[in-house]
């Protein structure tokens, strides 16, 4: 799911999806409305804070 969200945010940055559409995409829960899935390399956990 993190890779899908990151891919969707990347498409927002590229101007393919409007930022206002993000809450609706998350609420709908339909995979086809989100951006593409990013590859697994390069994504890593930096910090966990409680």
C-alpha distance matrix in Angstrom:
0.0 3.8 5.4 5.1 6.3 8.6 9.8 10.6 12.4 14.2 15.4 16.7 18.5 20.0 21.2 19.6 17.8 19.7 18.3 19.7 17.4 14.2 15.1 16.0 12.8 10.9 13.9 14.3 11.0 12.0 9.9 13.1 13.5 10.6 11.2 11.0 8.5 10.1 11.8 11.2 14.5 15.1 12.1 13.5 14.0 17.2 18.2 17.8 20.2 21.4
3.8 0.0 3.8 5.4 5.1 6.1 8.5 9.8 10.5 12.1 14.2 15.3 16.5 18.3 20.0 18.9 17.4 19.0 17.3 19.2 17.5 14.0 15.4 17.0 14.1 12.2 15.6 16.5 13.7 14.9 12.7 15.4 15.2 11.8 11.5 11.4 8.7 8.9 10.7 9.7 12.4 12.2 8.9 10.3 10.9 13.8 15.1 15.2 17.7 19.4
5.4 3.8 0.0 3.8 5.5 5.1 6.1 8.6 9.9 10.4 12.4 14.2 15.2 16.4 18.4 17.1 16.3 18.5 17.4 19.8 17.8 14.8 16.9 18.0 14.7 13.7 17.3 17.5 14.8 15.0 12.0 14.2 14.4 10.8 9.5 8.4 5.3 5.1 7.2 7.2 10.1 10.5 8.0 10.6 12.4 15.3 17.3 18.0 20.7 22.8
5.1 5.4 3.8 0.0 3.8 5.4 5.0 6.1 8.6 9.7 10.6 12.5 14.3 15.3 16.6 14.8 13.6 15.9 15.2 17.1 14.7 12.0 14.1 14.7 11.2 10.7 14.3 14.1 11.5 11.4 8.5 10.6 10.6 7.1 6.5 6.2 4.5 6.5 9.5 10.5 13.5 13.9 11.7 14.3 15.7 18.4 20.1 20.5 22.8 24.5
6.3 5.1 5.5 3.8 0.0 3.8 5.4 5.0 6.2 8.5 9.9 10.6 12.4 14.3 15.3 14.2 12.3 13.9 12.5 14.5 12.6 9.4 11.5 12.9 9.9 9.0 12.7 13.5 11.6 12.3 10.4 12.4 11.2 7.6 7.5 8.7 7.8 8.8 12.0 12.6 15.0 14.5 11.9 14.1 14.8 17.0 18.3 18.6 20.5 22.2
8.6 6.1 5.1 5.4 3.8 0.0 3.8 5.4 5.1 6.1 8.7 9.8 10.5 12.4 14.3 13.7 12.7 14.5 13.1 15.8 14.5 11.5 14.2 15.9 13.0 12.5 16.3 17.1 15.3 15.7 13.3 14.8 13.7 10.0 8.3 8.8 7.7 6.9 10.1 10.8 12.5 11.4 9.3 12.0 13.3 15.1 17.1 18.1 20.2 22.5
9.8 8.5 6.1 5.0 5.4 3.8 0.0 3.8 5.4 5.0 6.3 8.7 9.8 10.5 12.5 11.2 10.8 13.4 13.1 15.9 14.0 11.8 14.9 15.8 12.6 13.1 16.8 16.8 15.1 14.6 11.8 12.4 11.7 8.0 5.3 5.3 5.4 5.3 9.1 11.1 13.0 12.6 11.3 14.6 16.5 18.5 20.7 21.8 24.0 26.2
10.6 9.8 8.6 6.1 5.0 5.4 3.8 0.0 3.8 5.3 5.1 6.4 8.8 9.8 10.6 9.2 7.7 10.1 9.7 12.2 10.2 8.2 11.5 12.3 9.3 10.3 13.9 14.0 13.0 12.6 10.6 11.0 9.2 5.7 4.0 6.6 7.9 9.0 12.8 14.6 16.7 16.1 14.4 17.3 18.6 20.4 22.1 22.9 24.6 26.5
12.4 10.5 9.9 8.6 6.2 5.1 5.4 3.8 0.0 3.8 5.4 4.9 6.3 8.7 9.8 9.8 8.3 9.6 8.3 11.5 10.7 8.4 11.7 13.5 11.3 11.8 15.4 16.3 15.6 15.8 14.1 14.7 12.5 9.2 7.7 9.8 10.7 10.5 14.1 15.5 16.9 15.4 13.8 16.4 17.4 18.5 20.2 21.3 22.7 24.8
14.2 12.1 10.4 9.7 8.5 6.1 5.0 5.3 3.8 0.0 3.8 5.3 5.0 6.3 8.7 8.9 9.0 11.0 10.7 14.2 13.3 11.7 15.3 16.7 14.2 15.1 18.8 19.2 18.3 17.9 15.6 15.7 14.0 10.8 8.0 9.1 10.1 9.1 12.5 14.5 15.3 13.9 13.2 16.4 18.1 19.1 21.4 22.9 24.7 27.2
15.4 14.2 12.4 10.6 9.9 8.7 6.3 5.1 5.4 3.8 0.0 3.8 5.3 4.9 6.2 5.2 5.8 8.6 9.5 12.7 11.4 10.7 14.6 15.2 12.8 14.6 17.9 17.8 17.4 16.5 14.4 13.6 11.7 9.2 6.4 8.3 10.7 10.8 14.3 16.9 18.1 17.2 16.6 19.8 21.5 22.8 24.9 26.2 27.8 30.1
16.7 15.3 14.2 12.5 10.6 9.8 8.7 6.4 4.9 5.3 3.8 0.0 3.8 5.4 5.1 5.8 4.7 5.8 6.0 9.5 9.2 8.7 12.5 13.6 12.1 13.9 16.9 17.4 17.6 17.3 15.9 15.4 12.7 10.4 8.8 11.5 13.6 13.7 17.3 19.5 20.6 19.2 18.1 21.0 22.1 22.9 24.6 25.8 26.9 29.0
18.5 16.5 15.2 14.3 12.4 10.5 9.8 8.8 6.3 5.0 5.3 3.8 0.0 3.8 5.4 7.7 8.0 8.8 8.6 12.4 12.7 12.1 15.7 17.2 15.7 17.1 20.3 21.0 21.0 20.7 19.0 18.6 16.2 13.6 11.4 13.3 15.0 14.1 17.3 19.4 19.8 17.9 17.4 20.2 21.6 21.9 23.9 25.6 26.8 29.2
20.0 18.3 16.4 15.3 14.3 12.4 10.5 9.8 8.7 6.3 4.9 5.4 3.8 0.0 3.8 5.6 7.8 9.6 10.8 14.3 14.0 14.1 17.9 18.7 16.9 18.9 22.0 22.1 22.0 21.1 19.2 18.1 16.1 13.9 11.1 12.6 14.9 14.2 17.3 19.9 20.3 18.9 19.0 22.2 24.0 24.6 26.9 28.7 30.1 32.6
21.2 20.0 18.4 16.6 15.3 14.3 12.5 10.6 9.8 8.7 6.2 5.1 5.4 3.8 0.0 3.8 5.6 6.6 8.8 11.7 11.7 12.7 16.4 16.8 15.6 18.1 20.8 20.8 21.3 20.4 19.1 17.6 15.1 13.6 11.7 14.0 16.8 16.8 20.2 22.8 23.6 22.2 21.9 25.0 26.5 27.1 29.0 30.5 31.6 33.8
19.6 18.9 17.1 14.8 14.2 13.7 11.2 9.2 9.8 8.9 5.2 5.8 7.7 5.6 3.8 0.0 3.8 6.8 9.6 12.0 10.8 11.9 15.6 15.3 13.6 16.5 19.1 18.5 18.9 17.5 16.1 14.2 11.9 10.9 9.0 11.4 14.6 15.4 18.8 21.7 23.0 22.2 21.8 25.0 26.7 27.8 29.8 31.0 32.4 34.5
17.8 17.4 16.3 13.6 12.3 12.7 10.8 7.7 8.3 9.0 5.8 4.7 8.0 7.8 5.6 3.8 0.0 3.8 6.5 8.5 7.0 8.2 11.8 11.6 10.3 13.1 15.6 15.3 16.1 15.1 14.3 12.9 9.9 9.0 8.3 11.6 14.5 15.7 19.4 21.8 23.5 22.6 21.5 24.5 25.7 26.9 28.4 29.2 30.4 32.1
19.7 19.0 18.5 15.9 13.9 14.5 13.4 10.1 9.6 11.0 8.6 5.8 8.8 9.6 6.6 6.8 3.8 0.0 3.8 5.4 5.5 7.5 10.6 10.9 10.8 13.4 15.4 15.8 17.2 16.8 16.7 15.6 12.2 11.5 11.5 15.0 17.6 18.6 22.3 24.5 26.0 24.7 23.4 26.0 26.7 27.6 28.8 29.4 30.1 31.6
18.3 17.3 17.4 15.2 12.5 13.1 13.1 9.7 8.3 10.7 9.5 6.0 8.6 10.8 8.8 9.6 6.5 3.8 0.0 3.8 5.4 5.7 8.5 10.1 10.3 11.9 14.1 15.3 16.5 17.1 17.0 16.8 13.3 12.0 12.2 15.7 17.6 18.4 22.1 23.7 25.1 23.5 21.8 24.0 24.3 24.9 25.8 26.3 26.7 28.1
19.7 19.2 19.8 17.1 14.5 15.8 15.9 12.2 11.5 14.2 12.7 9.5 12.4 14.3 11.7 12.0 8.5 5.4 3.8 0.0 3.8 5.6 6.9 8.0 9.5 11.3 12.4 13.8 15.8 16.5 17.3 17.1 13.3 13.0 14.2 17.9 19.9 21.1 24.9 26.4 28.2 26.8 24.8 26.8 26.8 27.5 28.0 28.1 28.2 29.2
17.4 17.5 17.8 14.7 12.6 14.5 14.0 10.2 10.7 13.3 11.4 9.2 12.7 14.0 11.7 10.8 7.0 5.5 5.4 3.8 0.0 3.8 5.8 5.4 6.2 8.8 10.1 10.7 12.6 12.9 13.8 13.4 9.6 9.6 11.4 15.1 17.3 19.1 22.9 24.6 26.7 25.8 23.7 26.0 26.2 27.5 28.2 28.1 28.6 29.6
14.2 14.0 14.8 12.0 9.4 11.5 11.8 8.2 8.4 11.7 10.7 8.7 12.1 14.1 12.7 11.9 8.2 7.5 5.7 5.6 3.8 0.0 3.8 5.4 5.1 6.2 8.6 10.0 11.0 12.0 12.5 13.1 9.6 8.4 10.2 13.8 15.2 16.8 20.5 21.7 23.9 22.9 20.6 22.5 22.6 23.9 24.5 24.3 24.9 25.9
15.1 15.4 16.9 14.1 11.5 14.2 14.9 11.5 11.7 15.3 14.6 12.5 15.7 17.9 16.4 15.6 11.8 10.6 8.5 6.9 5.8 3.8 0.0 3.8 5.5 5.2 6.1 8.6 10.2 12.2 13.6 14.7 11.4 10.9 13.4 16.8 17.9 19.7 23.2 24.0 26.4 25.4 22.7 24.2 23.8 25.1 25.1 24.4 24.6 25.0
16.0 17.0 18.0 14.7 12.9 15.9 15.8 12.3 13.5 16.7 15.2 13.6 17.2 18.7 16.8 15.3 11.6 10.9 10.1 8.0 5.4 5.4 3.8 0.0 3.8 5.4 5.0 5.9 8.6 9.9 11.9 12.5 9.2 9.9 13.0 16.5 18.0 20.4 24.0 25.1 27.8 27.3 24.7 26.5 26.3 28.0 28.2 27.5 27.9 28.3
12.8 14.1 14.7 11.2 9.9 13.0 12.6 9.3 11.3 14.2 12.8 12.1 15.7 16.9 15.6 13.6 10.3 10.8 10.3 9.5 6.2 5.1 5.5 3.8 0.0 3.8 5.6 5.3 6.4 7.1 8.4 9.2 6.0 6.2 9.6 12.8 14.3 16.9 20.4 21.7 24.5 24.2 21.8 23.8 24.1 26.1 26.6 26.1 27.0 27.7
10.9 12.2 13.7 10.7 9.0 12.5 13.1 10.3 11.8 15.1 14.6 13.9 17.1 18.9 18.1 16.5 13.1 13.4 11.9 11.3 8.8 6.2 5.2 5.4 3.8 0.0 3.8 5.6 5.5 8.0 9.2 11.3 9.0 8.2 11.3 14.1 14.6 17.0 20.2 20.8 23.7 23.4 20.5 22.0 21.8 23.8 24.0 23.1 23.9 24.3
13.9 15.6 17.3 14.3 12.7 16.3 16.8 13.9 15.4 18.8 17.9 16.9 20.3 22.0 20.8 19.1 15.6 15.4 14.1 12.4 10.1 8.6 6.1 5.0 5.6 3.8 0.0 3.8 5.5 8.5 11.0 12.9 10.6 11.0 14.5 17.4 18.0 20.6 23.8 24.3 27.3 27.1 24.1 25.4 24.9 27.0 26.8 25.5 26.0 25.9
14.3 16.5 17.5 14.1 13.5 17.1 16.8 14.0 16.3 19.2 17.8 17.4 21.0 22.1 20.8 18.5 15.3 15.8 15.3 13.8 10.7 10.0 8.6 5.9 5.3 5.6 3.8 0.0 3.8 5.4 8.7 10.1 8.3 9.8 13.6 16.2 17.2 20.3 23.4 24.4 27.6 27.8 25.0 26.8 26.7 29.1 29.2 28.1 29.0 29.0
11.0 13.7 14.8 11.5 11.6 15.3 15.1 13.0 15.6 18.3 17.4 17.6 21.0 22.0 21.3 18.9 16.1 17.2 16.5 15.8 12.6 11.0 10.2 8.6 6.4 5.5 5.5 3.8 0.0 3.8 6.3 9.0 8.2 8.8 12.4 14.3 14.6 17.8 20.6 21.3 24.7 25.2 22.4 24.0 24.1 26.7 27.0 25.9 27.1 27.3
12.0 14.9 15.0 11.4 12.3 15.7 14.6 12.6 15.8 17.9 16.5 17.3 20.7 21.1 20.4 17.5 15.1 16.8 17.1 16.5 12.9 12.0 12.2 9.9 7.1 8.0 8.5 5.4 3.8 0.0 3.8 5.5 5.8 7.3 10.9 12.5 13.5 17.0 19.8 21.1 24.5 25.3 23.0 25.1 25.7 28.4 29.2 28.4 29.9 30.4
9.9 12.7 12.0 8.5 10.4 13.3 11.8 10.6 14.1 15.6 14.4 15.9 19.0 19.2 19.1 16.1 14.3 16.7 17.0 17.3 13.8 12.5 13.6 11.9 8.4 9.2 11.0 8.7 6.3 3.8 0.0 3.8 5.5 5.5 8.3 9.2 9.9 13.6 16.2 17.7 21.1 22.2 20.1 22.5 23.5 26.4 27.6 27.2 29.1 30.0
13.1 15.4 14.2 10.6 12.4 14.8 12.4 11.0 14.7 15.7 13.6 15.4 18.6 18.1 17.6 14.2 12.9 15.6 16.8 17.1 13.4 13.1 14.7 12.5 9.2 11.3 12.9 10.1 9.0 5.5 3.8 0.0 3.8 5.6 7.7 8.8 10.8 14.5 17.3 19.4 22.6 23.6 22.0 24.8 26.2 28.9 30.3 30.2 32.1 33.2
13.5 15.2 14.4 10.6 11.2 13.7 11.7 9.2 12.5 14.0 11.7 12.7 16.2 16.1 15.1 11.9 9.9 12.2 13.3 13.3 9.6 9.6 11.4 9.2 6.0 9.0 10.6 8.3 8.2 5.8 5.5 3.8 0.0 3.8 6.9 9.5 11.9 15.0 18.4 20.4 23.4 23.8 22.0 24.7 25.8 28.2 29.4 29.3 30.9 31.9
10.6 11.8 10.8 7.1 7.6 10.0 8.0 5.7 9.2 10.8 9.2 10.4 13.6 13.9 13.6 10.9 9.0 11.5 12.0 13.0 9.6 8.4 10.9 9.9 6.2 8.2 11.0 9.8 8.8 7.3 5.5 5.6 3.8 0.0 3.8 6.7 8.7 11.6 15.1 17.1 19.9 20.1 18.3 21.0 22.2 24.5 25.9 26.1 27.8 29.1
11.2 11.5 9.5 6.5 7.5 8.3 5.3 4.0 7.7 8.0 6.4 8.8 11.4 11.1 11.7 9.0 8.3 11.5 12.2 14.2 11.4 10.2 13.4 13.0 9.6 11.3 14.5 13.6 12.4 10.9 8.3 7.7 6.9 3.8 0.0 3.8 6.6 8.9 12.5 15.0 17.4 17.6 16.3 19.5 21.1 23.3 25.2 25.9 27.8 29.6
11.0 11.4 8.4 6.2 8.7 8.8 5.3 6.6 9.8 9.1 8.3 11.5 13.3 12.6 14.0 11.4 11.6 15.0 15.7 17.9 15.1 13.8 16.8 16.5 12.8 14.1 17.4 16.2 14.3 12.5 9.2 8.8 9.5 6.7 3.8 0.0 3.8 6.3 9.5 12.3 14.8 15.6 14.8 18.2 20.4 22.9 25.1 26.0 28.4 30.4
8.5 8.7 5.3 4.5 7.8 7.7 5.4 7.9 10.7 10.1 10.7 13.6 15.0 14.9 16.8 14.6 14.5 17.6 17.6 19.9 17.3 15.2 17.9 18.0 14.3 14.6 18.0 17.2 14.6 13.5 9.9 10.8 11.9 8.7 6.6 3.8 0.0 3.8 6.6 8.9 11.8 13.0 11.9 15.1 17.4 20.2 22.5 23.3 26.0 28.0
10.1 8.9 5.1 6.5 8.8 6.9 5.3 9.0 10.5 9.1 10.8 13.7 14.1 14.2 16.8 15.4 15.7 18.6 18.4 21.1 19.1 16.8 19.7 20.4 16.9 17.0 20.6 20.3 17.8 17.0 13.6 14.5 15.0 11.6 8.9 6.3 3.8 0.0 3.8 6.5 8.6 9.4 9.0 12.5 15.3 17.8 20.5 21.9 24.8 27.2
11.8 10.7 7.2 9.5 12.0 10.1 9.1 12.8 14.1 12.5 14.3 17.3 17.3 17.3 20.2 18.8 19.4 22.3 22.1 24.9 22.9 20.5 23.2 24.0 20.4 20.2 23.8 23.4 20.6 19.8 16.2 17.3 18.4 15.1 12.5 9.5 6.6 3.8 0.0 3.8 5.7 7.9 8.3 11.7 15.0 17.6 20.7 22.3 25.5 28.0
11.2 9.7 7.2 10.5 12.6 10.8 11.1 14.6 15.5 14.5 16.9 19.5 19.4 19.9 22.8 21.7 21.8 24.5 23.7 26.4 24.6 21.7 24.0 25.1 21.7 20.8 24.3 24.4 21.3 21.1 17.7 19.4 20.4 17.1 15.0 12.3 8.9 6.5 3.8 0.0 3.8 6.4 6.1 8.8 12.0 15.0 17.9 19.4 22.8 25.4
14.5 12.4 10.1 13.5 15.0 12.5 13.0 16.7 16.9 15.3 18.1 20.6 19.8 20.3 23.6 23.0 23.5 26.0 25.1 28.2 26.7 23.9 26.4 27.8 24.5 23.7 27.3 27.6 24.7 24.5 21.1 22.6 23.4 19.9 17.4 14.8 11.8 8.6 5.7 3.8 0.0 3.8 5.6 8.1 11.9 14.1 17.5 19.7 23.1 26.0
15.1 12.2 10.5 13.9 14.5 11.4 12.6 16.1 15.4 13.9 17.2 19.2 17.9 18.9 22.2 22.2 22.6 24.7 23.5 26.8 25.8 22.9 25.4 27.3 24.2 23.4 27.1 27.8 25.2 25.3 22.2 23.6 23.8 20.1 17.6 15.6 13.0 9.4 7.9 6.4 3.8 0.0 3.8 6.4 10.0 11.5 15.1 17.7 20.9 24.1
12.1 8.9 8.0 11.7 11.9 9.3 11.3 14.4 13.8 13.2 16.6 18.1 17.4 19.0 21.9 21.8 21.5 23.4 21.8 24.8 23.7 20.6 22.7 24.7 21.8 20.5 24.1 25.0 22.4 23.0 20.1 22.0 22.0 18.3 16.3 14.8 11.9 9.0 8.3 6.1 5.6 3.8 0.0 3.8 7.1 9.3 12.5 14.7 17.9 20.9
13.5 10.3 10.6 14.3 14.1 12.0 14.6 17.3 16.4 16.4 19.8 21.0 20.2 22.2 25.0 25.0 24.5 26.0 24.0 26.8 26.0 22.5 24.2 26.5 23.8 22.0 25.4 26.8 24.0 25.1 22.5 24.8 24.7 21.0 19.5 18.2 15.1 12.5 11.7 8.8 8.1 6.4 3.8 0.0 3.8 6.3 9.4 11.6 15.1 18.1
14.0 10.9 12.4 15.7 14.8 13.3 16.5 18.6 17.4 18.1 21.5 22.1 21.6 24.0 26.5 26.7 25.7 26.7 24.3 26.8 26.2 22.6 23.8 26.3 24.1 21.8 24.9 26.7 24.1 25.7 23.5 26.2 25.8 22.2 21.1 20.4 17.4 15.3 15.0 12.0 11.9 10.0 7.1 3.8 0.0 3.8 5.9 7.8 11.3 14.4
17.2 13.8 15.3 18.4 17.0 15.1 18.5 20.4 18.5 19.1 22.8 22.9 21.9 24.6 27.1 27.8 26.9 27.6 24.9 27.5 27.5 23.9 25.1 28.0 26.1 23.8 27.0 29.1 26.7 28.4 26.4 28.9 28.2 24.5 23.3 22.9 20.2 17.8 17.6 15.0 14.1 11.5 9.3 6.3 3.8 0.0 3.8 7.2 10.1 13.7
18.2 15.1 17.3 20.1 18.3 17.1 20.7 22.1 20.2 21.4 24.9 24.6 23.9 26.9 29.0 29.8 28.4 28.8 25.8 28.0 28.2 24.5 25.1 28.2 26.6 24.0 26.8 29.2 27.0 29.2 27.6 30.3 29.4 25.9 25.2 25.1 22.5 20.5 20.7 17.9 17.5 15.1 12.5 9.4 5.9 3.8 0.0 3.8 6.4 10.0
17.8 15.2 18.0 20.5 18.6 18.1 21.8 22.9 21.3 22.9 26.2 25.8 25.6 28.7 30.5 31.0 29.2 29.4 26.3 28.1 28.1 24.3 24.4 27.5 26.1 23.1 25.5 28.1 25.9 28.4 27.2 30.2 29.3 26.1 25.9 26.0 23.3 21.9 22.3 19.4 19.7 17.7 14.7 11.6 7.8 7.2 3.8 0.0 3.8 6.7
20.2 17.7 20.7 22.8 20.5 20.2 24.0 24.6 22.7 24.7 27.8 26.9 26.8 30.1 31.6 32.4 30.4 30.1 26.7 28.2 28.6 24.9 24.6 27.9 27.0 23.9 26.0 29.0 27.1 29.9 29.1 32.1 30.9 27.8 27.8 28.4 26.0 24.8 25.5 22.8 23.1 20.9 17.9 15.1 11.3 10.1 6.4 3.8 0.0 3.8
21.4 19.4 22.8 24.5 22.2 22.5 26.2 26.5 24.8 27.2 30.1 29.0 29.2 32.6 33.8 34.5 32.1 31.6 28.1 29.2 29.6 25.9 25.0 28.3 27.7 24.3 25.9 29.0 27.3 30.4 30.0 33.2 31.9 29.1 29.6 30.4 28.0 27.2 28.0 25.4 26.0 24.1 20.9 18.1 14.4 13.7 10.0 6.7 3.8 0.0
